[in-house]
Amino acid sequence: MLLIALASYGQSAKQVLDKTAGIISNKSGVTASFNISSQQYGKTSGTISIKGRKFHADTKEAKVWFDGKTQWTYVKQNDEVNVNTPTAADLQAINPYNFIYMYKQGYTATMTKNGQNFVVTLKAKGKSIQEMVITISQKSYVPSQIRMLQNKQWTTIYVNGFKQANLAESTFRFNPKQYPNAEIIDLR
């Protein structure tokens, strides 16, 4: 325990985020459950599957697939699919783990410790997401909470049930055969 404590003591925020990014961007993929609370959008919960930059999120309101370039959003209430090429801000709003790519450019990182967690704060100038506060386990380097400030409003994401998975590429692409009656709206 002392060795783990000493090893984690001298780490910088960037080193902690690098280790976290390595775990989240596992080559075979990872899955987790999440709860989101946003001043702008309210509350929802669901699951997310991630493989590199690709992800699939599933909530009671919608399903989102992103294959690294194209995003499909199926809105259950309307039985429609919106297809677009998302911006970095769009991706961050949907994929709580997108910070693992954003922190390397345009953000200043600081870190404190709170119990058994690292608390990394990322601040930006001129970015749509002005600040992120990420709570990361010192033991596993898995984030348990991500808070984002965008347009003067905070969004908080709680993550649990994080585990490695062997995910097929088809997980990250919309399959129209599964939604034969859905209206597809191409916004690209």
N, C-alpha and C positions, 0 to 999 in steps of 0.2 A: 504494500500500500504506500509506503514511504517513497519507493522508487517511482511509482506512478505519479504521486503528488509532486515530486521533484522534477520529473520529466515534463509535466504539464505546466509547471510554474513559469518556466522561462520561455514559453511559446508566445509568439506574436499573434495578433488577430488574423493576419494573412496566413500564417502557418496553420492555425485552427481551421480557417475557411478552406484552405487547400486540402486538409485531411477530410473535412466534411464533404467537399466536392468529390473527392475520390470515392467515398463510400456511396454517395447518392448516384453518381454517374457510373455505377457498376455495369460492366459490359453486358451481363445477362439480364439486368433489370432489377427494379425494386418496386415494392408496393407499400402503401400506407393508407390509413384512414385520417380524415381531417374534419375539423369544425371551423367555420369561418364566421366572424362577426364583423360587419362593416357598417359604418355610419351611413354610407350611401346605399348599400344593397341589402342590408338586413343580415339575417343569419341563415346558414345552410350547413349541411354536412354531407360527406360522401367518401369516396375512395379515389385514389390516384395510383396509376402505374406509370413508371418512368424508365426509359432506357436511353441514355445519352441525353440528347436534346428533345427527344420524342416523349410524348405523354398522352395518357387517356384519363380523363377525370369523369366521374359519374356521381351526380347528385339527384335528388328527387325531382328537381326542376329541369335539368339538362344533362346532356352527355357531350363531352368535347374530346375530339381526337386531333392530335397534331403530329405529323410525320416528319417534322424538321423544316418543312416549308409551308405546307398547306394546313389550315385549320378548318375542321368541320364542327359546327355546333348544332346539335339536335335539341330543339326546344320542344319538350314533351307536350306542353299545353296546346301548342299550335300545330303540332305534327309537321314541323318544317325544319330544314337543315340550311344554315347559313354557311357558305364557303368563303373563306378569305385568306389573305396573307397577313398575319398579325405583326404588329410592332412589338418591340421589347416591352413596352408598358402593358400592352394587351396580354402578352404572355405572362408577365409577372402577376397580373390580376387574376389569372386563371390557374397558373402553375406555381404554387408556393415555393417550389424548389428552384425556380428560375434564377434566384439570387446567386446560385453557384457559378453562373456565367457572368453576372453583372458586376460583382464586387471587384473584378480585376481591372476595370477601366472606369474612371470618372468618379470613384468613391474614395473617401478617406475612412479608414477603419480604426476603431479603438476597441479595447476589450477590458472588461472587468470580470470578476468571478462572483457568483452568487450560489453558495452551497456547493453542490456537486456539478454546477453548470458554468460554462463560459457564457458571457453575455457580450455579443459583438454588435457594435453600433456602426452602421455605414451611413455616411452623410455625403450628399452630392450637391453640386451646383449646376443649374441648368438642365437637370434631368426631370422627367415626369414623376419619378418616385424620389422624393427629396431625402427621405430617411428610412432606414430599415434597422430594426433591433431583432437580433436572432439569438435565441437561447439554445445552446448546444450542450449536450451531455459531455462531461470531461472523460467519461469512461468509454462511450461508444462513438462519439463525434456525430451523433444523429441529432438533428434539431427537433425540439419539442414545441417551440413557439416561434412564430415569425410575425413581427408587427411592421406594417408599411405605412408611411405617410405620403399621401398623394392628394394634391389639390386641397390641402389643409384638412384632410380627413384621414383618420386612422382605420386600418383594417387589421384585425388580429386573426391569425390562423394557428390553431392548436393541432399538432400532429401526434398520432399514436399508431401502434401496430406496425411500425416500420419493419420490413423484412426483405431479404433478397428473394428474387424470383427469376424463373427462366421464361421470359416473355417473347412471344412470337412477333414478328414485324407487323402482322395483320392487326395486332392489338391497337396500333396507332393510326389506322386508316379507317375511315367511314366505309361501311359495306351497305350499299343501297338495297341489296337483296333482303337485308334484315328489317328495312323500313320501306316496304313497297309503296305505301300510300303517302309518304312524306313529300312535301313540296320542297324542291331544292332551289335555293336562291344563291346564285353565284355573285359575290360582291367583290371579286378580284378585279 
